[in-house]
């Protein structure tokens, strides 16, 4: 079975595959890096105007708080925050 997750997120998938007696073939198809992109900078500029903030990956949460550790102070108090997936909710 091929596992295409990034290297830093392989362990759980490998364990699951091996628990079923299969041999995992590790073939990461992308590499996730924490990056202070132009779109992240634009998000920070809009932080006080956000009604909702929905995190779809742990990397997005980690990037925001690496480059903008005070992000929680920048968003308005009425902003609703949601995460997609259990792992994201543990990071946020």
Number of C-alpha atoms within 10 A of each C-alpha: 11 12 16 15 18 14 15 9 13 15 10 9 15 19 14 12 16 13 10 8 9 12 13 15 12 16 13 15 10 10 10 13 10 14 14 13 10 9 9 16 14 10 15 17 12 13 19 16 14 16 13 13 14 12 18 15 16 18 16 20 18 18 17 20 15 14 14 16 12 11 14 12 11 15 20 14 11 11 14 12 12 14 18 12 12 8 12 18 15 9 14 15
